[in-house]
């Protein structure tokens, strides 16, 4: 989603931002669109209240100025919609439809309603309609591929307005108000040319300017390229360009003919660079991407991009970073030129260079956060200066701004099918960079998609270890969002993949995760059984810390099932294991849970003794929060035993400890005990290459 026009077709100059351009022509169309907003709909005529938002359709060829017209309409009527303007692009630069799930998720994020990772399309669109139900907002849905995309995103309230931009009609949407664009009128077309060439050349030969506008069929994008060609040649007359275009063969549209002429006039190296920009993910280009595609320096790439923007080949994006966009109307034409004029091996090499550069930038983005690691600092200093970030804040800003392009790069790399090794490295570094700067919880929706791509590559290349890692990560994200049944299916598949790969880590982790899913589903017998299987694996490999933790998970399952004898036995085993491993805090937590079960079993005196022992171990561990939580547990037990005075002393001790810690900068005191039931599963691609 963006605040600029995407399909900048001539009416808005490609080298300008939407906010800085001056709108030309289309007076009649704007008047009709504004009138359509207030016009009575079919439902109103039938005596019914409109069930959803009105849809205004602006249809036309890419580059005809359809998005520019939509943006101008939005600018004029935005004040009527106090809840703001939402924008989403529904097609990729190459014409591939954007999944409704992705568009709905972005719109929800813009509304401040982040959706859970992995949510289904129907759930997301329902959430979007619910979020817009009490709002008066305006939606601009740009470059819609079909009516289904628009229909799925329509707000279910007549107080909202939808402006859709598409190549053709959106059949199937009731009461849509279409506005079909042709070429600009002659006066506006000539004025658009004069913005590039200056008024003198137009005044000297106005007939030639009108003739050139006619040859360009009044198509704004073609006129912009023609104006850029003339601006780069101050000595050329307007009639000279008209003659050259007349000499072109009649194949293709006016835009394709002007593009071929403008492309042929470039120096060979610049023409090659321009063609390769069609490989940029999501059509978004920065100097690093252009440098890697063309195989030149970053400074040379920046100069070339500025030149292309001045000539009308690119649009400058309003961004803190130097960023440009290949207009959607030019993207397929440039790609066709690249396929026709460059060898497939050269295009593949350019893609590989681009992905490798992106991997190294992500490595640098993550490494700058690891200030305590001498190895990370050493690797960072070994990188070329052009790949380094001046500060962690700059790296985080780069990751945030380039996020759409980075995610698109991962999708394109996987879809390519020939660069799977680079794709795997890219996704591994992208996950790590997001975890470092955004956090796994906040980045969960993006991580879900990345792990899905990892799974695609693993299945295609028959990589069972990576398949197991991807399934475990996807299962964890499913479990965190309440889709426990789906998570259980993933965990079982991960177990099979881990066994196929003979990966003990994946196998043990999958067993434990299967047990955790059964525990969440309330099947305590199966949960205890699967935790027991995982425990056998850990004990066989002498992994004592994990074994102690699993004793606790088995005990938790038995506690939920009401089998207090088994629970007590396993909590004692967990406490003994943590003590042998020297983990004093975990030992104290296990004793706390043991005391809880003793209380459940009707042994309050034993519970009190165990809880006091836990307090002592927490003191030795210097864990103030745990001490405070245990004092509260002791107070509850004393209340049950009928000693409110002693209980009050323990509560006051806990409050004092929490206040002291809050003064030291810890803002949120614990709500209660932290048990051993939860495992620390992180979202990572552990079987991907680890070299930095």
N, C-alpha and C positions, 0 to 999 in steps of 0.2 A: 504494500500500500504506500502511496506517495502523495505528496501535496502538489506535484507538478503534473502537467499533461504528459502522457506517455506516448501516444501516437501523434507526435508533433508534426503535423502535415502542412507545412507551408504557411498557414495563417499565423502560426507562431513560429518565429525563426528558430531553426534547430540549435543555433549557438546561444540562445537565450533561455533563461528560466521562465517558467510560466508567469511568475510574478513580475518579471521585468519586460515582457513583450507587450506590444500594442496590438489589440485585436482589429482585424480588417474584415469588412464586408459582413455578409450573412445577416443583414438587418431583417429581412423578411422572415428567415428561418427562426431567428430569436424571438420575433414578435409572435409567431405562431406557437412556438414552444411555451412561451409564457402564458399565452391564452389557453393552451391545453391543460395547464395546471388547474385552472379554475373551471374548465368546461365540465358540464354535467355528464356523469358516467352512466353506463348502461344500468347498473344496479340502482342508482338514484332514480332514473326514469321508471324503473319497475317498482319503485317504492321501497326498496331495500337499502340498508346501510352498506356502504362499500366494505367488503370483508378484509381488504388489505390495501397496501400502498398503491398509489397510481404509478404507472410505468410510462416514462417518456423514452422513446427509442430514437437515437440518432444513427442512421445507417449510411454507409458509404464505403468506398474503397479505402484501404490503408493509405494514409498520407493525404487524404482529401480534406483534412482539417476537422475531422469528426470529433476528436478528443478536445481540440482547441475550442470548438463550438460548445461542447459539453462543459468545459471549464468556465467559459464565459457565462453560460447560463447559470452555473452554480454560483459564480461570483455575484450575479445580479439578484438571485433569489435567496442566497444563503441567510440573509437576515430574518427570513420568515421561519427559519428552522433553528431555534435557539440551542438545541442539543448537538449542533455541530454537523460537519460533513465527514462522511466515511468514504474511503476510496479503496477499491480493490481491482487489480488487473486479472482478467480471467483467461488469458492466453499467454503462453511463453512467446519470446520473440520469434521462434521458428514456427509458431502457429499451434503448437501442442496445447490442448486445453488444460488449464490449471484445475486440479481436483477440487471439487466443492468443499471437501473437508479442510483443505489448506486455506482457501479463501475465507470460510466461515471462522476458522481459528484466528486468522489475522484480524478480521473484523471484531471478533470478541475481545482480542487483546487491545485493540484501539479503544474499545468501550470500557476497558479496565476490568474485564471479566475473563481472565486467563482460563482456558479450558484444560481439563486433565489430559495427560499424555495418553495417546492411543484411543481417545474417544471416537466412537463411530460417527459417520457423517450425519445420520438422522439425529443423533443426540446433539451434535454441534449446531445444526440448523435450528433445532427446537430451542436450544439455549439462546441462539441469536435472536429468534423471534421473541422469546421471553424478555431478553434484555432490552429490546426495542419497543416492547408493548406500551410502556408509559412514556415514551420519548417522542419528540418531534424532530426527527433527524432527516438528513438528505444523504442518499447513497449514490455514489457514482461508480458504476460497474463498467469498467473499460474493457474493450476488445473481447466481448462475450462471444464464445464459439458457438453456442446453441442456446435455445430457450430453456433447456433443463437447468443450466447453470444459474440463470437469472431467477427462474421460478423457485429454486431451492433456497435462495437467499432473500426472497421478498418478505418484508416485515408484514405481520398480520395486523396492521393498523392503518387506517386511512390518513392518519396524521403525519405519516412519513411519505417521502417522495423518492422514487428511484429513477435515475437517469442512466440508461443503458446505452452503450456504444457497441455497434456490431457491424459486420460486413453486410448482412442482409436482414430480412424480416425475422422476427421472433415468433413464429407461429406456435400456437398452443398457449400463449399467455393472453388471458381475456382482457379486453378493453385497453390494449397497448396503443399509445399514440405515436405513430411513426413520423419521422422527418428524414427524408432521403436527400443526401447531398450530391450535387454535381460539381462542376467547376466553378471557380470564382467568377464574378462579373468582371468585365474588361477593365473597368476603372480600378477595382481593388487589385486585380492581377498586376496591372502596370505599377501601381503604388508599391506592391510587394517587391517587384523588381527594383524599383528606385531605392528601396531601403538598402540594397546591396551595392548598387552601381552609383548612387548619387543621382540627383535630379538632372544634372547637366546632360548626360548622355541620353536620357529619356526625352528631355525637352528638345534636343537637337533633332531627333528622329522619332517622333511619337508614333508614326505609322509602323516603323520597324518594331517598336516595343509592343504595340498591339498585335502585330503579326506573330511575334515570338510568344506572346501569351496565348494566341490561338493555337500555335503549334504544340504548346505545352498543355493544351486542352483546359486551361484555367486550373490545372491541378496544382495545389499549393506546394507540395513537396517537389515537383518538377521545377516549378518556378524558383524555389529556394536554391536548388542546385544550379539552375541556370544563372541566377543572380550571383552565386558564389564563383562560378566560372568567370563571369564578367568582372567581378571585383578583383580577381587575381590577375586580370589582364587589362590594365587601365587604358592601353592603347587600342584595344579591340572595340569595334563598333557593335551595337546591338544587332545590326543586320548581318554581321559576320557570323554570329552564333546562330541566327535564324537560318542562314544558308547551310551551315554545317549540319544542323538538325534536319533540314529538308533532304540533304544528301544521304542521311542515314536510311537504311532499309526500313520498310514499314512493319517489321516484326516487333511484337511486344507493345507495351503501353508507352504513353508519353514519358512516364517516370523512368522506365527501364532504358529508353533511348537516351534520355538526358544523362542518366547515371553512367551508361557505357561511354558516352562522350567525355564526361568529367573524369571518369576513371582512366581513360586512355590518355588524357592530358597530364596525368601525374607522372613524376619520375618513376622508373621501374621499382625501386626499393620502396617508395612511398605507396605505390599501387599495391604491392605485395602486402605491406603492413595493413593497409585498409581492408584488403580481402580477409586477412587472418583475424581481424577483429570480429568477424562473424562467428568465431569459435568461442568468444568470451561467454562465460556462464551468465544466463539471465540477461544477456545483452549489455551488462554493466562492465565498463572498462576503467581501469586506473593505470597510471604509468607502470606499475609493477607487472600487471597482466600484459599490457602492450609490449613491454620490454621482453618478457619471456616468450611471447608468441613470435615476435619479430627477430629475436636473438640480438638485440641491441642494448645500449646502456639505458638506464632509467631516465636520465636527462634527455637523451635523444627521443625517447618514447614520449615524454611529456611535451616536447616541442612539436612532435608529429601530431599528437592528439589535439593540441591547440590549433594547429593548422587545419586539421580535418574539421574541427568545430567551426572555424571561420569560413570554410568552404561549404558548410551545410551538410557534411557527411555524418556528423555527430551532434548530439545535444549535450550541453553542459548541465550536469546535475547540481542542484543547490545542496551542497554538502560541505562539511568542514574539511573533507579530504578532496584532493583533485580527482574528480570522478566524472565519467562521461557515459552516455547511453547511445547504443546503436539504435536509431529509430526503427520501430517495428515494420514500417513500410519498406525500409532499405535492407533489413536483415536477410530476407530470403534472396534478394537480388545479389547481395554481396556474397552470400554463401554459394549461389549458383556460379558466380564468377570464380570463386576459389576452387570449386570442384572442376570447372572447365580449364582453368589455367595453371593450377598447381597439382603436382603429382600426389597421389594418396599418401605415399610415404612421407612427403614433406608436411602434409597436414597432420598426420599422426605424430610426427616429431614435434610439431608446434604444440599440439595438445599435451604431449608428454612434458615438454619444457614448462608449460603453464602449470600443470599439476605439481611438478617438482618444485617450482617457485612457491606455489601456495603451501605445500608441505613445509618448506623451510621458513616461510613467514609465520605459520602456525607454531612451529617449534620455537621461534624467537618470541612469539606472543606469550607462550607458556613459560619459557625459561626466565623471562624478566621478573616473573612473580616468585621465583625460587631464590630469593636473596640470601637464604641461609645455606645454600648448597654450593660449595666450591666447584664441584664438577659442572653444575649448571652455569655458573659465572664463567668458567673456563670455556665451555662450549659457546656461550653467547659472545664472548670476546673473539672467538675464532671465526665467527660469521662475518661476511662482508658488511661494511658499514651501511650499505643501502638496505640491508635486511633487518637492521636492529631498530628497536623502538626506544625513544629517549626516556620513557618512564612507564611504569605499569599502567598509569591512567591513559597514556597515549595508546598502549596496546589494547586496553579494554575498549576504548573508543573505536579503534580500527576494527576490532572484532564485532562490535555492535553495528557499525555502519556497513561493513562488508558481509554481514550475516546472510542476507538473501543470496548474494553471489557465491558465498562459500557453500551454502546448502545446495544451490543449483550445481556447483562444481562437483559435489559428491554424487548427485543424481546423474549427471551427464557422464561422469567417469564410470559409474556402474553400468549405465545403459550402453556405453561404448563396447564393453565386453572384451576389448583387446588390451586394456591397460589395468587389469585387475590388481596387480601388485602395487601400482601407484595409487589406485583407488583405495586399497586397504590401508596404506600408509596415511593417505589424506584423511580418511575417516577416523583412524586412531588418533591422529594429532588434533583433529577438530574436536573430538570428545574430550581430550585432555585440556585443550585450551578453554573450552566452555566450562569444564569443571573448575578450572583455576580462576576464571574471571566472573562467571555467572553463578556457579554452584549447580550441583546435580539436580537439586529440587527445582530451581527456577528454570533450568534448561531442559527439564524432563521431556516436554513435547518435542523439541528438536532432537534430543537424544533418542527418543523412541523411533523417529524416522531414520536416523543414522544406523541404529542397530538393525532395523529392518533391511536396510541396504547391505549391511555386513552379512546378514543371513542369506540374502539373494546371491551374493558372490560366493559364500561358503558352499551353498548348495550347487551352484553352477560349476565350481571348481572341485567339488568333492573334498572339502576340507572339514572333517568332522570336529576337530578341536575348535576351530573358529565358529563352526555351527553351534557347538555346545555353549561357547561364551556368549554368542549373540542371543541364543534362546534363554540363557540364564538372565541376561540383562533385560530382555523384553519381559520375561516373567516377573522380575522384580518391579518393573514399572507398572505392569498390570496389577500386581498385588498392592502396590501403594495407592492405586486409584480405585480399589475396591472390586476389581474384576478377578476375584480369587479363583473362580472356576477356570477362566482362561489362563491364568497364571499356572495352575496345576497342569494343564495340558502342555504348556511350554516346558515346565520343569521335567515332566516325564520324557518329552522329546530330547531335552538336554541330557538326561541320564543315558538315553540310548546312544546319543552322539558321543558322550564322554567315554562310554564303554567301548565304542567302536574305535575311538582315538587312543584308548588305553591311557587316558588322562586321569590320574587319581584325584587331582584337585577338582576338576569338573564333576567327576563322579560323586565324590563326597559332598560337594556343594549342592549338587542336584538332589541327592538323597535328603539332605537337611531341608532344602527348599520345599520338596514334596511334603515332608513332615510338617513344615510350617503352614503350607496351604491347607492340609487336612486339619491342623489345629484351628486355623481361622474359620474353616467350614464347620467346626464342631464335631469332627470325627476324631475323638481323642484316642481311640484304640489304634487307628491307623497312624495317627501322628506319632504316638509313642513307638510304634513298630518301626517307622521310617527313621526316626531319630536314633533308635537302637542300631539300625543297619549302618547309619552314618558313623555312629560311635565305634562300631567294630572296625570300620575302615581307618578311623583316626588312631585307634589303639594299635592296629597292626603296623602303622607307620610311625608310632611313637610320637604323635603330635599331641602332647600333653595339654597344652592350653586349649586347643579345640575340643579335646576329649572332656575336659572339665566343664567347658561351656555346654557341651551336648548333654552331660549329666543334668545340668540345670534345665535344659529344654525338655528332657524326658520327665523330669520332676514336675515341670509346669503342666505337661499333658495329663499326668496322673492326678495333679491337684484339681484341674478342671473336671476330671472324670469322677472326683470324689474318692479316689483310692489313696487315702492319706498315708497309709503304711508305705506303699511304693514311693510316694512322693518324698516322704521323710528320708527313706534310704538313699534316694538319688540326690537329694539336696545335700545330705552329709557327704556323699561321694564328691559332689561338685565343690563343696567347701574344702574338703581335704585336698583335692586336686589343685585348686587355686593357691592354697597355702604352700603346697610343695613347689609350685611354680614361682613362688615369691610375689604373687599378685595380691597384695594386701587388701586393696579396695574391692576386688572381685570376691575375695574371701569374705569380707564384711557383708557384701550384698547377698552372697549365698546364705550366710547365717541369718540375715534379715528375712529372706524368703523361708528359711527353715522355721524361724519363729512364727511367721505367718501361718504356715501349715500346722504347726503345733497348736496354735490358737484355734484353727478350724477344727482340729481333732479333739478339742475340749481339754487341752493341757495348758491352761494359762500360766501356771507357775513355771513350767519348763520354757514356755514362750518368753516369759520375762527374763529368765536367766540367759537364754540364747541371745535375746535382743541386747542385753547389757554387754555380753561378750562381743557382739557385733559393733557396738559403740566403741569399745576399746580398740578393736582392729581398725576401725575407720579413723580413730585418732592417730594410731601408728602410721596409717597411710597418708595422714595429713590431708584428708579429703573433707573439707569443712561442710560442703553441701550434704554429703552422705551422712556425716555426723548429725547435722540438723534433722535430716529426714528420719534417722534412727531414733533420735530423742523424741520426735513426734510419735513414732511407733511405740516406744516405751510408754509415753504418756497415755496413748489409747489403751494399752494393755493394763496399765495401773487403774485407769477408769473402770475397766471391766472387773478388776479385782477389788474395787471399792476403796481406792486410796486417792481421792481427788487432789489432796494437798501435794503429794509427791508428783502426781500427774502435772499439776500446775507448774511445779519447779522445772520439770523437763521441758514443758512448752515454752516457758520463759527463756530457758537456756537455748532452745532452738531458735526463737525469735531474735535473741541477741546475736547469735552466730550469723544468722542471715543478714541482719542489719550491718554487721561489721563487714561482711563480704560485699554487700551492696555498696558500701562506702568505698571499697577498693575498686569499684568499677564494674562489678557483675550486676546487671540490672534485674534479671528475672530469677527469683528464688525457685527451687524445685517444687513441683506440685506434689510429689510423693516419692516413693521408692523407685529406684531404677532396677529392674530385675535382669536376670540373665536370659530372658526369653528371646530377645531380639538380637539377630545377627547383623553384623555391619556389612551389608552387601553394597558395593559401590558399582556405579555404572562405568565399566571400562571394557576395552577390547584387549584382553590380556594376551591373546595368542597372536596379535599383530606384531610386526617388527618393532622392537623397542629402541632401535638406535636413534639418536638425536643428531 
